[in-house]
Amino acid sequence: MTTSVTVKTCSWPVRVWTAPREIEDSDWENPVDVAPNSERTFYVHSGIDLCVRELPLPDQAE
């Protein structure tokens, strides 16, 4: 079974990736960056987690 999930951002960019539940966050699979003020739809299969993490703004990157 597949579920669609739409990620909508405001003024902050995010990184989205999928991972089987048994994989730790450090083992990201297929990371995708979603720009500020945009949206992207992901299609996630059963048993897969969709993970989201904020990214630093370009002027705050180290």
N, C-alpha and C positions, 0 to 999 in steps of 0.2 A: 504494500500500500504506500502511496506517495501523498504527502501533504505539502501544500504551498504556504510559504511564509514570506510576507513582505516586510522588509526592513526599511523604515523611513527615518531619515536623519534630519535634525534641525541645524544648528550652527556648528556641530561637532562631527568630525569624520569617525567612522568605526571600521574595524576589521571583522569580517565574518568568516567562519570556517566550519566545516563539518568534521565530526569525529565519531567513530563507534563509541559507545558508552564506556568501554573498558580502556580506552586510550586516554592518557593524561593530557592536560592542556599543552604541555611542551611538545607534543607530537601532532602539530597541526596538520591537517590535510586540506589542500586546495584553498588557502586563504584568499579572500577577495576584499579589497578596500572599497567602502561606499563613501563617496564624497559628501561634504556638508550639503544640506538642503536638496537632497535627492532621495530616490527610493529604488530598491531592487528586490525582485522576487526570486526566492530560492525554492527548489523542489526537493524535499527531504524524504528519503525512504524510511520506512518503519525500522526502529532500532538504531537510528542515527541521531545524534544530538547536533543542534545548530547553536554555535557559540558566538557571542558578540563581545568585543572588547573595544573601548575607546582608544583612539589614536591621538597623539599630540598634534596640536595645530601646527602648520608649517613654520610659523615664527617661534614656536616653543620646542622644536625638535632639537635634540642634543647633537 
